[in-house]
Amino acid sequence: MSSTSNTPGKFSVPFEDNWAPEQRASLVMMVRNDNMLLIHKKRGLGIGKILGPGGRQEPGESMEQCAKRELKEELCIDSGPLRLAGVNRFQFADGLSLEVHIYFGESFEGMPTETAEASPVWYPLGQLPYDKMWPDDEIWIPLMLQNRYFEGDWLFDHESLIDFTLRRVDETA
Ligand SMILES: COc1nc(N)nc2c1ncn2[C@H]1C[C@H](O)[C@@H](COP(=O)(O)OP(=O)(O)OP(=O)(O)O)O1
């Protein structure tokens, strides 16, 4: 699957073979009783948006450790088992490049609590607030909810999605 727009500037999708991210980050998509636990992001990249809890990898930790640490830091909860749902590579026209590992979970311990970084918000799976989310979410969240593993390349100009390619979508996880 791919969008059809022409790509301005020096980047194109799929990214070149030698593309490498400056930074790696995690997202945790937690679902309980047909509702998804999201955050209203209070600072940093994507401030004001609704998205999954997550953040950038710290030295020495695996991506799954990063996901669990960010869940604790942002919402004060401890994750149960997570499965890797997909990997998205983001290139921003201003130069920032980010590889995001997306984890799916269905159990956690603790009460989601507001922190300096995020406020917890629950949405029914059929009423996710895509108009308040990063534009890529509307494309890969349905794949994740169908247990389909995905890998995508996404080109952004600030908060606008310019072009994308889903490089890999598995029929079953
Ligand atoms: C560009 O499209 C994006 N889509 C989605 N769904 N999520 C994105 C996109 N770009 C970034 N993200 C996510 C990935 C990370 O979870 C956060 C960014 O992490 P942040 O800048 O908040 O990193 P922290 O380590 O938490 O930073 P601070 O603790 O310094 O706030 O956004």
Ligand as a Chemical Component Dictionary entry (heavy atoms), coordinates in Angstrom:
data_LIG
# 
_chem_comp.id                   LIG 
_chem_comp.type                 NON-POLYMER 
_chem_comp.pdbx_formal_charge   0 
_chem_comp.three_letter_code    LIG 
# 
loop_
_chem_comp_atom.comp_id 
_chem_comp_atom.atom_id 
_chem_comp_atom.alt_atom_id 
_chem_comp_atom.type_symbol 
_chem_comp_atom.charge 
_chem_comp_atom.model_Cartn_x 
_chem_comp_atom.model_Cartn_y 
_chem_comp_atom.model_Cartn_z 
_chem_comp_atom.pdbx_ordinal 
LIG C1  C1  C 0 5.247  11.240 12.964 1  
LIG O1  O1  O 0 4.300  10.307 13.314 2  
LIG C2  C2  C 0 4.204  9.724  14.510 3  
LIG N1  N1  N 0 3.161  8.907  14.685 4  
LIG C3  C3  C 0 2.962  8.287  15.854 5  
LIG N2  N2  N 0 1.892  7.476  15.983 6  
LIG N3  N3  N 0 3.766  8.447  16.931 7  
LIG C4  C4  C 0 4.805  9.240  16.760 8  
LIG C5  C5  C 0 5.083  9.915  15.580 9  
LIG N4  N4  N 0 6.208  10.635 15.777 10 
LIG C6  C6  C 0 6.607  10.419 17.033 11 
LIG N5  N5  N 0 5.754  9.560  17.615 12 
LIG C7  C7  C 0 5.827  9.071  18.994 13 
LIG C8  C8  C 0 6.920  8.111  19.236 14 
LIG C9  C9  C 0 7.254  8.365  20.679 15 
LIG O2  O2  O 0 6.437  7.550  21.507 16 
LIG C10 C10 C 0 6.867  9.832  20.899 17 
LIG C11 C11 C 0 8.044  10.747 20.867 18 
LIG O3  O3  O 0 8.723  10.591 21.992 19 
LIG P1  P1  P 0 9.074  11.849 22.934 20 
LIG O4  O4  O 0 9.663  12.930 22.136 21 
LIG O5  O5  O 0 7.902  12.163 23.765 22 
LIG O6  O6  O 0 10.180 11.140 23.747 23 
LIG P2  P2  P 0 10.439 11.167 25.267 24 
LIG O7  O7  O 0 11.639 10.309 25.478 25 
LIG O8  O8  O 0 9.209  10.744 26.030 26 
LIG O9  O9  O 0 10.754 12.644 25.523 27 
LIG P3  P3  P 0 10.642 13.541 26.824 28 
LIG O10 O10 O 0 10.625 12.605 28.002 29 
LIG O11 O11 O 0 11.850 14.398 26.771 30 
LIG O12 O12 O 0 9.364  14.320 26.690 31 
LIG O13 O13 O 0 6.041  10.191 19.827 32 
# 
loop_
_chem_comp_bond.comp_id 
_chem_comp_bond.atom_id_1 
_chem_comp_bond.atom_id_2 
_chem_comp_bond.value_order 
_chem_comp_bond.pdbx_ordinal 
LIG C1  O1  SING 1  
LIG O1  C2  SING 2  
LIG C2  N1  SING 3  
LIG C2  C5  DOUB 4  
LIG N1  C3  DOUB 5  
LIG C3  N2  SING 6  
LIG C3  N3  SING 7  
LIG N3  C4  DOUB 8  
LIG C4  C5  SING 9  
LIG C4  N5  SING 10 
LIG C5  N4  SING 11 
LIG N4  C6  DOUB 12 
LIG C6  N5  SING 13 
LIG N5  C7  SING 14 
LIG C7  C8  SING 15 
LIG C7  O13 SING 16 
LIG C8  C9  SING 17 
LIG C9  O2  SING 18 
LIG C9  C10 SING 19 
LIG C10 C11 SING 20 
LIG C10 O13 SING 21 
LIG C11 O3  SING 22 
LIG O3  P1  SING 23 
LIG P1  O4  DOUB 24 
LIG P1  O5  SING 25 
LIG P1  O6  SING 26 
LIG O6  P2  SING 27 
LIG P2  O7  DOUB 28 
LIG P2  O8  SING 29 
LIG P2  O9  SING 30 
LIG O9  P3  SING 31 
LIG P3  O10 DOUB 32 
LIG P3  O11 SING 33 
LIG P3  O12 SING 34 
# 
